[in-house]
Amino acid sequence: MKLVFSLLFCLSILQLSAQMPGGGNGAQMNMGRLYGKIVDSKTGKPIDAASVQLLQNKYDSVSKTRKDVIVNGQLTLPNGDFSLEGLNIMAQYTLKFTAIGYKTIEQKAGFTINRNNTGDMNQMLNSVDKDLGNIKLENDVKELGEVVVTGDKPILQLGIDRKIFNVDKNIVSQGGTGVDVMRNVPTVTVDVDGNITLRNSAPQIFVDGRPTTLTLDQIPADAIQSIELITNPSAKFDASGGQSAIVNIVLKKNRRVGYSGGVRVGVDMRGKFNGGVDLNIRQGKVNFFANLGTMQRKSISFGETDRTNLLNQLDNTIFTRNRNISMGMFMFGRAGFDFLIWKQKP
C-alpha cells in the first residue's frame, strides 16, 4: 500500500516553468533593437555618414581590468537614420555619436522588461524595440590661429607684350653690374665686350620706360629690380613701327608709407669693394626716392706675341709676354619724387 500511495503522489506533482519568448537560452536574448535619427541641433537637418558606436563594458582577461569595447556600430543613412539590431536585452550599453564638425555625444542605453501581473507578452516585445528619437549634435566651432600667406614672385614672368626677369631672385648677379645681370637673362646674348643682342640684333636700352644714354656697365646690379624684354615694341615706343627690340631696366623704387631704406656692401675676389644706399620717404601723396652706389674694379689680363720676320736677309724672331692690370671705379646716383594724384594702397 505504501508503494501505491508513493506512485500516486509523484504523478500528482505539477511542474510550473516560465521562459522568455522563443526559449530561455542565451542566444534568444539577442533580440533587442535600438534605432533613431541624428540631426543638426540648430537647423534640424539630418546628418549623413555620422558614426554610431555601441560600447559595452566587459572584463579583459589579458589586462585583468574592465574596459569599453565596441560590440556594434554603423554610419547613418542620408536621412540620418540608424538601426542597431540583434542586441542582448539583458546588457547595458553606451552609445557614442560622432560626426565631422560636430561635438561627440555619449549616452547610456539599455532595455527595460516590464513583467505585469496579466502576463501581456506584446508589451514585453515592444520594450525590446526601443526608439531613441532625434539625437541632436552641436557644431564644434574651433578658432584657428593666425594664418600668414607668403607669396614670392617667380624668376621669369610672362606679360602681355613682354617677358619680365626678376633680378632679386638671382643671387649670382648681386654685387655686379648690368652686364652680369644680362648674362643670366634667357634669350639675351652677351659677348666678351659686354655687347648684348636680342633676336640677332642690338636692342635699345631703356631705364624705367625711357631711353637712356647709360651703358650697362654704369648701372649696378643691386639697383635693378627687374629686366623687361619687349621683342615687338608697340606704337607707344615708336609710332613708325620700325624700332628694334627693347630691353627695359626697371630700377628699385619703394612706395611704402613712412621712411624706409637699405644699405648693401660687398667685396669681390680681388679685394675690391662695392656698395650702395637706398632711401625712400613717403608722406601723403608725395613719394621721394634716392639711390647711390659705388663699385671698384680690378681686372688682370695676360698676353703673348710670337712674331717671325722672313722677308729680310736676316731672319728675326720677336717674342713678347705681357701682364696688364687695370683699376677703375664708378659711381651711380639717382633721385626723384612721385606725386600721386589718386590715393593708392601702400
C-alpha positions in Angstrom: 0.0 0.0 0.0 2.9 2.4 0.8 4.3 1.7 -2.7 1.0 2.5 -4.4 0.5 5.8 -2.5 4.1 6.9 -3.3 3.4 6.4 -7.1 0.2 8.3 -6.9 1.9 11.2 -5.1 4.6 11.5 -7.7 2.1 11.6 -10.6 0.1 14.4 -8.9 3.1 16.8 -8.8 2.7 19.7 -11.2 5.8 21.4 -12.6 5.5 25.1 -13.5 8.1 26.9 -15.6 8.4 30.3 -17.3 10.8 31.5 -20.0 11.3 34.4 -22.4 9.6 34.3 -25.8 11.3 31.9 -28.1 13.1 29.9 -25.4 15.3 30.5 -22.4 18.8 30.1 -23.7 21.4 32.9 -24.1 21.1 33.1 -27.9 17.4 34.0 -27.7 18.3 37.0 -25.5 19.8 38.8 -28.6 16.6 40.2 -29.9 16.9 43.9 -28.9 16.9 46.8 -31.3 17.9 50.5 -30.9 17.1 53.0 -33.6 16.8 56.7 -34.1 17.9 59.7 -36.2 20.9 62.1 -35.9 20.1 65.7 -36.8 21.8 69.1 -36.5 20.9 70.9 -33.3 20.3 74.3 -35.0 18.9 73.5 -38.4 17.3 70.2 -37.6 18.6 68.7 -40.9 19.7 65.1 -40.9 23.4 64.3 -40.7 24.7 61.9 -43.3 27.5 59.4 -42.6 27.6 60.1 -38.8 29.3 57.4 -36.8 27.2 55.4 -34.3 29.2 53.2 -32.0 27.7 50.8 -29.4 30.0 50.2 -26.4 29.8 47.6 -23.7 31.9 47.3 -20.6 33.5 43.9 -20.5 36.2 42.2 -18.5 39.5 41.8 -20.3 41.3 38.6 -19.3 44.6 39.9 -20.6 44.8 43.1 -18.7 42.7 41.9 -15.8 40.6 45.0 -16.0 37.2 46.1 -17.3 37.1 48.4 -20.4 34.6 49.5 -23.0 34.7 47.6 -26.3 32.7 48.2 -29.5 30.1 45.5 -30.0 28.1 47.1 -32.8 28.0 50.2 -34.9 27.2 51.8 -38.3 27.1 55.0 -40.3 23.8 56.9 -40.6 21.9 56.9 -43.9 21.4 60.1 -45.9 18.3 60.8 -44.0 20.1 60.5 -40.6 18.5 57.2 -39.6 20.4 54.4 -37.9 19.3 51.0 -36.5 21.3 48.5 -34.3 19.8 45.1 -34.2 20.5 41.7 -32.5 21.3 43.3 -29.1 21.3 41.5 -25.8 18.2 42.7 -23.9 19.8 42.0 -20.6 23.0 44.0 -21.2 23.8 47.7 -20.5 25.4 49.7 -23.3 26.8 53.2 -24.1 26.0 54.9 -27.4 28.7 57.2 -28.9 27.7 59.6 -31.7 30.4 61.4 -33.7 30.4 63.4 -36.9 32.9 65.7 -38.7 32.4 69.3 -37.5 30.2 68.3 -34.5 30.8 67.6 -30.8 30.8 64.0 -29.7 27.9 62.7 -27.6 27.7 59.7 -25.3 24.6 58.3 -23.6 23.6 55.2 -21.7 21.3 52.8 -23.5 19.5 49.6 -22.5 16.2 47.7 -22.4 13.6 47.6 -19.6 11.5 44.5 -19.4 8.1 45.1 -17.7 6.5 41.9 -16.4 3.0 42.8 -15.2 0.6 40.5 -13.4 -1.6 40.0 -16.6 1.3 38.4 -18.5 1.0 40.7 -21.5 3.7 39.5 -23.9 3.1 42.2 -26.5 4.2 44.9 -24.1 7.3 42.9 -23.4 8.1 42.7 -27.1 7.6 46.5 -27.5 10.1 47.1 -24.7 12.9 45.4 -26.6 12.4 47.6 -29.7 13.5 51.0 -28.4 13.2 54.3 -30.3 15.8 56.8 -29.2 14.2 59.7 -31.2 16.2 62.5 -32.7 19.8 62.8 -31.5 20.9 66.4 -31.8 24.6 67.1 -32.4 26.0 70.6 -31.8 28.6 72.3 -34.1 32.1 72.1 -32.9 33.5 75.6 -33.6 37.2 75.9 -33.2 39.1 79.1 -33.6 42.2 78.7 -35.8 45.5 80.5 -35.1 46.8 83.3 -37.3 47.5 82.2 -40.9 50.2 84.1 -42.8 50.3 83.6 -46.5 53.7 84.5 -48.1 54.0 84.7 -51.9 57.2 85.1 -53.9 57.4 86.3 -57.5 58.9 83.7 -59.9 62.2 84.5 -61.6 60.6 84.8 -65.0 57.1 86.2 -65.7 55.3 86.4 -69.0 53.4 89.6 -69.5 51.1 90.6 -72.3 53.8 92.1 -74.5 57.0 91.4 -72.6 59.0 88.9 -70.6 59.9 90.1 -67.0 63.1 88.8 -65.3 63.1 89.5 -61.6 66.7 90.3 -60.6 66.0 90.0 -56.8 65.7 86.2 -57.3 69.1 85.9 -59.0 71.8 85.8 -56.3 74.6 85.4 -58.9 74.1 89.0 -60.1 74.4 90.6 -56.7 77.4 92.9 -56.5 77.9 93.1 -60.2 76.8 95.4 -63.0 74.0 95.4 -65.5 76.2 93.2 -67.8 76.3 90.5 -65.2 72.6 90.6 -64.9 72.1 90.3 -68.7 74.3 87.2 -68.8 71.6 85.4 -66.7 68.6 86.6 -68.7 67.2 84.0 -71.1 67.1 84.8 -74.8 69.8 87.5 -74.3 73.3 87.0 -75.6 76.3 89.0 -74.1 79.7 88.9 -75.7 83.1 89.3 -74.1 83.0 93.1 -74.6 79.6 93.4 -72.9 77.6 94.0 -76.0 74.1 92.4 -75.9 72.0 91.0 -78.7 68.3 90.0 -78.7 66.9 88.1 -81.6 70.1 88.6 -83.6 70.0 92.4 -83.3 71.2 95.0 -80.8 68.2 96.2 -78.7 67.7 99.7 -77.4 68.3 100.2 -73.7 65.5 101.8 -71.7 65.6 102.8 -68.0 62.1 102.9 -66.3 60.4 103.0 -69.7 62.5 105.9 -71.2 65.5 105.8 -73.5 68.9 106.4 -71.7 72.5 107.1 -72.6 73.8 105.0 -69.8 75.6 101.8 -70.5 75.1 98.5 -68.7 78.5 98.9 -67.0 77.3 102.1 -65.4 74.2 100.5 -63.7 74.9 98.5 -60.5 73.1 95.2 -60.4 71.9 95.9 -56.8 69.9 98.9 -58.1 68.0 96.9 -60.7 64.6 95.4 -59.7 63.7 93.7 -62.9 64.5 93.4 -66.6 61.7 93.6 -69.2 62.3 92.2 -72.7 60.0 93.7 -75.3 60.6 91.9 -78.6 57.8 93.6 -80.6 57.5 97.2 -79.4 54.1 98.8 -80.0 53.4 102.3 -81.3 53.7 103.5 -77.7 57.5 103.4 -78.1 57.8 104.1 -81.8 54.9 105.3 -84.0 56.8 104.3 -87.2 56.9 100.7 -86.1 60.5 100.3 -87.3 62.1 100.1 -83.8 64.1 97.0 -82.8 63.6 95.1 -79.6 63.8 97.0 -76.3 65.4 96.0 -73.0 63.8 98.0 -70.3 65.7 98.2 -67.0 63.3 98.8 -64.0 65.2 100.3 -61.1 64.2 99.8 -57.5 61.7 102.2 -56.1 59.6 101.8 -53.0 56.2 103.4 -52.2 55.6 102.3 -48.6 54.3 104.9 -46.3 56.9 106.4 -44.0 60.7 106.1 -44.0 62.4 103.1 -45.5 65.8 102.3 -46.9 68.6 99.8 -47.1 72.4 99.6 -47.2 74.4 97.0 -49.1 78.2 96.2 -49.0 80.2 93.6 -50.9 83.7 92.6 -51.9 84.9 90.7 -54.9 87.6 88.0 -55.2 90.3 90.7 -55.8 89.5 92.6 -52.7 87.6 95.4 -54.3 84.5 96.9 -52.6 81.1 97.7 -53.8 78.1 99.1 -52.0 75.1 101.3 -52.1 72.4 103.1 -50.2 68.6 103.1 -51.0 66.3 105.7 -49.4 62.6 106.1 -49.7 60.3 108.7 -48.0 56.5 108.8 -48.5 54.3 111.3 -46.8 50.7 111.6 -48.1 50.7 111.8 -51.9 54.4 112.7 -52.2 56.9 109.9 -52.6 60.7 110.7 -52.6 63.3 108.2 -53.5 67.1 108.2 -54.0 69.8 105.6 -54.8 73.5 105.9 -54.6 76.0 103.2 -55.4 79.7 102.8 -56.0 81.9 99.9 -57.3 85.6 99.4 -57.5 87.0 97.2 -60.3 90.3 95.4 -60.9 91.0 93.3 -63.9 94.1 91.3 -64.8 94.9 90.2 -68.3 97.7 88.2 -69.9 99.0 88.2 -73.4 101.8 86.7 -75.6 103.1 87.7 -79.0 105.4 85.5 -81.2 106.4 87.1 -84.4 108.9 85.8 -87.0 110.2 88.1 -89.9 111.2 86.1 -93.0 111.3 88.9 -95.6 114.6 90.4 -94.5 118.0 88.9 -95.3 118.4 88.1 -91.6 115.5 86.2 -90.1 114.5 87.5 -86.7 112.0 86.4 -84.2 110.3 88.5 -81.6 108.5 87.0 -78.6 106.8 89.2 -76.1 104.7 88.4 -73.0 102.7 91.0 -71.0 100.6 91.2 -67.9 98.1 94.1 -67.7 96.4 95.3 -64.5 93.7 97.8 -64.8 92.0 99.6 -62.0 88.7 101.5 -62.0 85.8 102.8 -60.0 82.4 104.3 -60.9 79.5 105.7 -59.0 75.8 105.7 -59.7 73.3 108.1 -58.4 69.6 108.6 -58.9 66.9 110.7 -57.2 63.4 111.7 -57.9 59.9 112.1 -56.5 56.4 111.0 -57.4 53.2 112.9 -56.8 50.3 110.5 -56.5 47.1 112.2 -57.8 44.9 109.4 -56.6 45.2 107.7 -53.3 47.0 104.4 -53.7 47.5 101.5 -51.4 51.0 101.3 -49.9 
